[in-house]
Amino acid sequence: MGLISEVLLLPFAPVRGSAWAIRQVLQEAERIYYDPATIRAELARLEEQLEAGEITEEEFDRQEDELLDRLETASRGSAGTGNGTTQ
């Protein structure tokens, strides 16, 4: 039965392969987005922009809150999984 179902589903193989590739790209994008090192680098860059006068204090506060929320989410997500980063 397995061979027959594989033969019948063969025309859908490109769709299944595309779905797999999309899932892999999404997982990698989420890994980068929630990577604590990436978030800390963005916080440092944000502070540099504030000191250089490129952004206002209000903009800094808004973006800092977003980054800290991401960092908190990343910390909760890696707690207990053993996937935390070492510093």
N, C-alpha and C positions, 0 to 999 in steps of 0.2 A: 504494500500500500504506500510506503514512503517513497519509493521510486516513481510510482504513478503520480503522486501529488507533486513531486519535484518537477516532473516533466510538464504537468499541467500548469504549474506556476512559473515555469521558465520565462514566459513572455513578461512577467512582472519583475524579473531580476534587476533590471536597471532602476526601477522605482525603489526596490528594497535597498539597493546599493546607495542610491542617492539619499534615502532617509538615514541610513547609517552614517554617511559622510556628514550630513547636516547635524546629526546628534553629536558627532565627534567635534565638530567646529564649535557648537554651542557649549559643550563641556569645557573645551579649552578656553573659550572666551570668558566663561564664568570663573574658571580657575584663576585667570589673570585678573579679572575685575575684583575678585575677593582676596587676592594675594596680599597679605599684610605688608610685605616689603614694597609692593607697588603703591599701596595706599599711603604708606609713610613717605615715600618719595614724592607723591602728589601733594601731601601736606607741606613738605619742605619747599616745594616749588611755589605753592600758594603763599607761603610766608615770604618768600623772596619777592613775589609780585607785589605784596602789600608794602614791604619795605621800600621797593623801588617806585611806589606810587602808581603802579599800573592798574590796581584795583582799589575800590573803596573799602572802608572798614565793614560796611554792611554786606558787600559782596563777599568779602573774606569770611565773615561770620556764617553766611548762608552756605558757602561751599565747604567750610570747615565742618559744619554740622553734618552735611551729606557724607563727607569722607569719614567722620567719626562713626556715623551710623553704619557705613559699609564695614569699617574695622570691627565694630561690635558684632555685626552679623557674621563676619569671617571668624571671629573668635568663638562664637557660639557654634558655628558649623564645624569647626575643627576640634572642639572639645570632645574628648572621649574617642576620637577616631584614630589618633596617633599620626595624623597628617599635619600637625602643626609645624611651623617653621622654627628653626633654632636661631638664636641671636647671639 
